[in-house]
Amino acid sequence: MSALASYISGYVDGEGCFCVSFQPSVRHCLGWEIRPSFSVSQNADRSEILELIRDKWKCGSIRPDRSDKTLKFEVRSVTELLRVVIPHFEAFPLLSTKQRDFERFAVICRIIGRGAHLRRGEFKKLARIAFTMNPSGRRKYSLEEILGSLGSGKTLAAAALSTEDLA
């Protein structure tokens, strides 16, 4: 067992977040983009831990977090989440109830990784799972708003192109 890997899991248990957000999008066939991300924050004067995680995992980026004036290490690429982040926390599980959020997050990432989130039924399933995560967090859109406004399943980008062709 790697001491550093265990340390990272313990650190994330206290300071990390597995998040799935939703953004309206005309580019996506159902009218919504689903965005999984993993992040962990730290004050700038202790940023070496964020650099250590980024260097060990060889993915993600560090950026300022304007909401609380900290630095945030973040991984948003589904490929990197599936290749690096999820296997890490499966090998070195979290010890708090945050483990349940991680398990839900992993399910969501795997479904997105297969492209199944582009089907209405799977998207609804993912949205429902995502809304069980991080219950104390704020969300810009409610589950009802998202599910109630799902597109028809037709590719909106293709519809926009055909409309432009007519003009």
Steps between C-alpha positions, in 0.01 A plus 500: 500500500632839403525750783462791254189349339344447843590856597334635184179309578500630857563853382220478244267356763526834679556752220383338176183487298350268239254714308265461207361823360252575223510782250243586231656444158375535144792280389377195690220280367289515817558871559725447804869433555589276793839583654666272754800642683726415789663780699693563816578844645773653713621842605764638264769491769461120519462430129777238499246226578300592189819497293592163651164349397519649150857376454424150631187459288641681193164658424275785605582863561534746784306827486389776733155451650343845517216383723723454805842632391666159510673296233321205350644187339239379255451212257214547253598268217281189510790303351734608783229445762457143374871433447646658816261643760243220527759218515687691774195522726400142427845387615515749791138557611380798698402434860219753539152512347667677206571146378132470400532815287812353341321173418214689334751720319680193364173355366420830327848529345488143369161555337624824342818323389286252304302784342175373650424843653389611152185287536208664678440213746865474602532879531200506735655218704830691525325822602310320775820339628689831485234675708554249783863616525631790710167572669632811674621657175326763290374430150420754232221286350256268673453139398145587393626782273750268334269202453207718396693673224683210338515529123324262268810290454559635150841648445450872549824580321375318188168682523683833524712414196197411290331826604811695394502317168147629433599863563 
